[in-house]
Amino acid sequence: MAGTTRKPSSKKVNRNSAVKKKNPRNSRKKQEEQRSLKNDVIVLVIAAVLIVLQLSNFDLCGGLHVVTDFFFGIFGIVQYVLPVYIIIAVAFLYVNEGSTRAIKKAIYVNLFILCLSIFAQLVRDPHVQSIGDLYTDGATNKFGGGIIGGGLCILLIKGIGVIGTYILMFLVMGIVIMLITEISV
């Protein structure tokens, strides 16, 4: 077989036409980029809605006063800071995704805002007895604790009295501030 030469085959092999296997790393990377882009869009939409809501708190944005009156009736005076807080909290939780420490801090700030709402009702009128009066006061006067803070205020006053509720609110707000800042006394 020393003298035989091999004839070239008539079939050409095209290596470019072979099916390329997808790299699972590239697929995961694309999915992560798409998820990240989707999350960015969601955060920006939430921020835009909340900015419009914040502007409408001060009657600077169209005819949304019905919406803000509703939120003032529910949350009371803290509605002035609620949209800004939500924007900051969403951004904070987005940047620290999955962090239990960040989630705990957001919960502590929620508790602090709730205490402010209860405190606002204590200052406004600690002797309101109906949920309807709480809603109306918050919606029309943009003061007090609204249904949430005012309702909790009514329950606390029935349980521990007005002075006990003041003491409890100062105590809880102090503890929450220590938990948020991680500074002990």
Buried (B, 14 or more C-beta within 10 A) or exposed (E): EEEEEEEEEEEEEEEEEEEEEEEEEEEEEEEEEEEEEEEEEEBEEBBEEBBBBBBBBEEEBEEBBEBBBBBBBBBBBBBBBBBBBBBBBBEBBBEBEEEEEBEEBBBBBEBBBBBBBBBBBBEBBBEBEEBEEBBBBBBEEBBBBBBBBBBBBBEBBEEEEEEEBBEBBEEBBEBBEEBBEEEEE
